[in-house]
Amino acid sequence: MPQDRESGAAGAKFGRETAKIIAQKLGATKEGRSYSNEYLLKGKHIVIKCAHHKTGSVGISYHMLERLDSILGAFETDSGKYKLYELSPAQFKKYMEPTRSQGPSKGKVGIVKKTIFYEKGAFIKELNLE
């Protein structure tokens, strides 16, 4: 089902809140005053992209991708835990597809499927957020 303004806002809120919890558990610190999910982790500039268990991909703006050292995909499992996988910006670029959005993100965001993170990414750990 395509996203609309309301579901997109709910997804963004979920992503920010979930990334904040994951960042705290990993010992990452917030990068600047940005509203994005960008953090510093062990000297690396990362972004934490979160997805509910039925969500099949995560997206990053092309502009953000240029300044990252790493992309962490945090994917909810059926049990409610999150599996964390890491891709380099080069890997993300290699496998990304343009968003299907016809709105403001059209031509500005690349999407990578969860299966790519599972198949090509480095498994970091599984976290329980409770």
PASEBA-1860 file (N, C-alpha, C; in nm, 3 decimals):
! residues 130
1> MPQDRESG> 0.084/-0.118/0.000/0.000/0.000/0.000/0.089/0.124/0.000 ~ 0.063/0.221/-0.088/0.145/0.341/-0.094/0.130/0.426/0.031 ~ 0.235/0.500/0.061/0.232/0.588/0.175/0.163/0.718/0.140 ~ 0.091/0.773/0.237/0.036/0.906/0.220/0.103/0.996/0.325 ~ 0.062/1.119/0.331/0.124/1.215/0.423/0.115/1.167/0.568 ~ -0.001/1.118/0.607/-0.022/1.075/0.745/0.060/0.951/0.780 ~ 0.059/0.851/0.693/0.135/0.730/0.722/0.285/0.758/0.714 ~ 0.326/0.848/0.626/0.466/0.887/0.618/0.514/0.956/0.744
9> AAGAKFGR> 0.430/1.044/0.799/0.465/1.113/0.923/0.474/1.015/1.040 ~ 0.382/0.920/1.044/0.385/0.818/1.149/0.510/0.732/1.137 ~ 0.546/0.696/1.015/0.667/0.617/0.992/0.793/0.692/1.032 ~ 0.798/0.821/1.001/0.914/0.903/1.037/0.927/0.914/1.188 ~ 0.814/0.931/1.257/0.816/0.940/1.403/0.865/0.808/1.463 ~ 0.811/0.697/1.415/0.854/0.565/1.460/1.005/0.549/1.440 ~ 1.054/0.587/1.323/1.196/0.573/1.292/1.285/0.653/1.385 ~ 1.248/0.778/1.410/1.328/0.863/1.499/1.329/0.808/1.641
17> ETAKIIAQ> 1.212/0.769/1.691/1.203/0.719/1.828/1.277/0.586/1.846 ~ 1.262/0.497/1.750/1.326/0.366/1.757/1.477/0.381/1.742 ~ 1.522/0.464/1.649/1.666/0.486/1.629/1.730/0.544/1.755 ~ 1.660/0.631/1.824/1.713/0.691/1.947/1.739/0.583/2.052 ~ 1.646/0.491/2.068/1.662/0.381/2.165/1.779/0.292/2.124 ~ 1.785/0.256/1.996/1.893/0.170/1.946/2.028/0.239/1.965 ~ 2.035/0.368/1.933/2.160/0.443/1.948/2.207/0.440/2.094 ~ 2.115/0.459/2.187/2.151/0.456/2.329/2.207/0.319/2.368
25> KLGATKEG> 2.142/0.213/2.321/2.187/0.078/2.352/2.324/0.046/2.291 ~ 2.355/0.109/2.178/2.484/0.087/2.112/2.593/0.180/2.163 ~ 2.555/0.284/2.238/2.652/0.381/2.286/2.683/0.490/2.184 ~ 2.595/0.510/2.088/2.614/0.614/1.986/2.566/0.748/2.041 ~ 2.623/0.856/1.992/2.583/0.989/2.034/2.522/1.063/1.916 ~ 2.429/1.153/1.947/2.358/1.229/1.844/2.454/1.318/1.769 ~ 2.439/1.320/1.639/2.522/1.401/1.551/2.453/1.534/1.527 ~ 2.501/1.640/1.588/2.446/1.773/1.565/2.303/1.787/1.615
33> RSYSNEYL> 2.233/1.885/1.561/2.097/1.914/1.602/1.996/1.864/1.501 ~ 2.041/1.780/1.414/1.959/1.730/1.305/1.841/1.649/1.357 ~ 1.730/1.652/1.283/1.615/1.570/1.315/1.627/1.430/1.255 ~ 1.732/1.408/1.180/1.750/1.277/1.118/1.802/1.178/1.221 ~ 1.824/1.057/1.178/1.872/0.949/1.265/2.023/0.933/1.251 ~ 2.095/1.045/1.243/2.239/1.042/1.229/2.306/1.046/1.366 ~ 2.409/0.962/1.381/2.480/0.948/1.507/2.628/0.927/1.482 ~ 2.707/0.942/1.589/2.847/0.902/1.588/2.859/0.774/1.670
41> LKGKHIVI> 2.923/0.674/1.611/2.944/0.546/1.678/3.087/0.502/1.652 ~ 3.165/0.499/1.758/3.306/0.457/1.748/3.379/0.537/1.641 ~ 3.355/0.667/1.638/3.423/0.755/1.544/3.368/0.755/1.403 ~ 3.262/0.679/1.378/3.201/0.671/1.246/3.070/0.748/1.242 ~ 3.049/0.819/1.133/2.924/0.892/1.111/2.825/0.795/1.050 ~ 2.721/0.760/1.126/2.625/0.658/1.083/2.484/0.715/1.079 ~ 2.397/0.641/1.013/2.254/0.665/1.022/2.190/0.532/1.060 ~ 2.088/0.538/1.143/2.013/0.419/1.183/1.876/0.427/1.118
49> KCAHHKTG> 1.849/0.335/1.027/1.722/0.330/0.956/1.642/0.211/1.008 ~ 1.522/0.237/1.057/1.440/0.136/1.124/1.319/0.098/1.040 ~ 1.281/-0.029/1.050/1.165/-0.077/0.974/1.086/-0.176/1.058 ~ 0.952/-0.159/1.057/0.863/-0.258/1.118/0.880/-0.392/1.046 ~ 0.834/-0.499/1.109/0.858/-0.633/1.053/0.797/-0.653/0.915 ~ 0.692/-0.582/0.880/0.631/-0.599/0.748/0.684/-0.500/0.644 ~ 0.774/-0.412/0.685/0.830/-0.314/0.593/0.949/-0.376/0.521 ~ 0.952/-0.365/0.388/1.051/-0.436/0.309/1.173/-0.358/0.266
57> SVGISYHM> 1.182/-0.228/0.302/1.297/-0.149/0.258/1.316/-0.027/0.348 ~ 1.432/0.034/0.334/1.460/0.162/0.402/1.518/0.257/0.299 ~ 1.502/0.386/0.323/1.548/0.486/0.227/1.637/0.591/0.291 ~ 1.725/0.646/0.209/1.815/0.753/0.251/1.821/0.855/0.137 ~ 1.824/0.981/0.175/1.839/1.085/0.072/1.979/1.075/0.013 ~ 1.988/1.104/-0.115/2.118/1.101/-0.184/2.217/1.196/-0.116 ~ 2.167/1.310/-0.070/2.252/1.410/-0.005/2.311/1.353/0.125 ~ 2.229/1.287/0.207/2.277/1.230/0.333/2.380/1.120/0.307
65> LERLDSIL> 2.356/1.040/0.208/2.442/0.926/0.177/2.587/0.970/0.154 ~ 2.605/1.088/0.100/2.739/1.139/0.070/2.822/1.166/0.195 ~ 2.760/1.187/0.310/2.836/1.223/0.430/2.846/1.111/0.533 ~ 2.798/0.991/0.500/2.796/0.880/0.595/2.917/0.789/0.580 ~ 2.954/0.726/0.692/3.054/0.619/0.691/2.986/0.483/0.689 ~ 2.860/0.478/0.738/2.793/0.350/0.751/2.642/0.370/0.764 ~ 2.568/0.271/0.715/2.422/0.268/0.728/2.386/0.146/0.810 ~ 2.317/0.167/0.922/2.268/0.056/1.003/2.120/0.038/0.975
73> GAFETDSG> 2.082/-0.079/0.928/1.943/-0.114/0.910/1.897/-0.191/1.032 ~ 1.791/-0.144/1.096/1.735/-0.208/1.215/1.598/-0.262/1.178 ~ 1.588/-0.393/1.167/1.467/-0.456/1.115/1.397/-0.535/1.224 ~ 1.272/-0.498/1.251/1.192/-0.564/1.354/1.161/-0.707/1.311 ~ 1.173/-0.799/1.405/1.139/-0.939/1.380/0.996/-0.964/1.427 ~ 0.944/-1.081/1.395/0.809/-1.117/1.440/0.798/-1.116/1.592 ~ 0.909/-1.140/1.661/0.908/-1.144/1.808/0.921/-1.006/1.870 ~ 0.940/-0.902/1.787/0.951/-0.765/1.839/1.093/-0.719/1.865
81> KYKLYELS> 1.190/-0.806/1.847/1.330/-0.766/1.860/1.373/-0.703/1.729 ~ 1.493/-0.644/1.728/1.546/-0.581/1.607/1.679/-0.644/1.570 ~ 1.691/-0.684/1.443/1.817/-0.734/1.389/1.885/-0.616/1.322 ~ 2.011/-0.593/1.358/2.087/-0.482/1.303/2.190/-0.533/1.203 ~ 2.188/-0.473/1.085/2.282/-0.503/0.978/2.346/-0.374/0.930 ~ 2.470/-0.384/0.886/2.545/-0.267/0.840/2.580/-0.280/0.692 ~ 2.559/-0.170/0.618/2.605/-0.157/0.480/2.694/-0.034/0.471 ~ 2.793/-0.040/0.385/2.873/0.080/0.356/2.794/0.168/0.261
89> PAQFKKYM> 2.828/0.296/0.252/2.762/0.380/0.153/2.778/0.327/0.010 ~ 2.894/0.269/-0.021/2.916/0.214/-0.155/2.821/0.097/-0.182 ~ 2.801/0.011/-0.082/2.707/-0.100/-0.098/2.565/-0.047/-0.115 ~ 2.528/0.050/-0.032/2.393/0.106/-0.041/2.369/0.162/-0.181 ~ 2.466/0.239/-0.232/2.454/0.297/-0.366/2.440/0.188/-0.473 ~ 2.519/0.082/-0.458/2.519/-0.026/-0.556/2.381/-0.091/-0.569 ~ 2.312/-0.108/-0.457/2.185/-0.182/-0.456/2.060/-0.095/-0.447 ~ 2.076/0.036/-0.437/1.958/0.121/-0.418/1.879/0.138/-0.548
97> EPTRSQGP> 1.751/0.161/-0.526/1.659/0.192/-0.635/1.595/0.326/-0.601 ~ 1.553/0.403/-0.700/1.487/0.529/-0.668/1.351/0.504/-0.601 ~ 1.313/0.596/-0.515/1.181/0.586/-0.452/1.072/0.597/-0.558 ~ 0.960/0.534/-0.532/0.846/0.545/-0.625/0.762/0.668/-0.595 ~ 0.802/0.743/-0.495/0.727/0.861/-0.455/0.710/0.959/-0.568 ~ 0.594/1.020/-0.574/0.568/1.128/-0.668/0.566/1.262/-0.594 ~ 0.594/1.257/-0.462/0.593/1.377/-0.379/0.730/1.441/-0.369 ~ 0.755/1.508/-0.255/0.880/1.584/-0.238/1.008/1.499/-0.243
105> SKGKVGIV> 1.000/1.370/-0.212/1.121/1.287/-0.213/1.154/1.232/-0.351 ~ 1.067/1.256/-0.448/1.091/1.206/-0.584/1.227/1.257/-0.635 ~ 1.311/1.163/-0.676/1.442/1.197/-0.729/1.546/1.234/-0.626 ~ 1.510/1.220/-0.497/1.602/1.261/-0.390/1.636/1.149/-0.293 ~ 1.566/1.035/-0.303/1.582/0.928/-0.204/1.606/0.796/-0.275 ~ 1.703/0.721/-0.221/1.730/0.586/-0.269/1.681/0.484/-0.168 ~ 1.624/0.374/-0.217/1.566/0.270/-0.133/1.647/0.142/-0.150 ~ 1.674/0.073/-0.037/1.739/-0.058/-0.042/1.650/-0.157/0.033
113> KKTIFYEK> 1.630/-0.272/-0.029/1.545/-0.376/0.029/1.610/-0.441/0.151 ~ 1.525/-0.480/0.243/1.570/-0.549/0.364/1.651/-0.674/0.328 ~ 1.611/-0.745/0.225/1.681/-0.868/0.186/1.827/-0.839/0.148 ~ 1.855/-0.722/0.093/1.993/-0.685/0.060/2.075/-0.671/0.188 ~ 2.019/-0.606/0.289/2.089/-0.594/0.417/2.119/-0.734/0.472 ~ 2.021/-0.824/0.465/2.039/-0.960/0.517/2.143/-1.038/0.436 ~ 2.143/-1.022/0.306/2.231/-1.101/0.219/2.370/-1.040/0.203 ~ 2.381/-0.908/0.197/2.508/-0.842/0.166/2.568/-0.766/0.284
121> GAFIKELN> 2.485/-0.735/0.384/2.531/-0.657/0.497/2.601/-0.741/0.603 ~ 2.665/-0.672/0.695/2.730/-0.736/0.808/2.632/-0.737/0.926 ~ 2.605/-0.856/0.980/2.517/-0.866/1.096/2.589/-0.807/1.216 ~ 2.524/-0.715/1.286/2.582/-0.651/1.403/2.535/-0.721/1.530 ~ 2.404/-0.725/1.550/2.347/-0.791/1.668/2.196/-0.785/1.663 ~ 2.136/-0.859/1.755/1.991/-0.853/1.774/1.965/-0.784/1.906 ~ 1.873/-0.688/1.907/1.843/-0.611/2.027/1.698/-0.624/2.067 ~ 1.677/-0.630/2.197/1.544/-0.619/2.255/1.533/-0.476/2.305
129> LE> 1.436/-0.401/2.259/1.426/-0.259/2.295/1.354/-0.233/2.426 ~ 1.299/-0.335/2.483/1.225/-0.314/2.610/1.319/-0.304/2.726
END
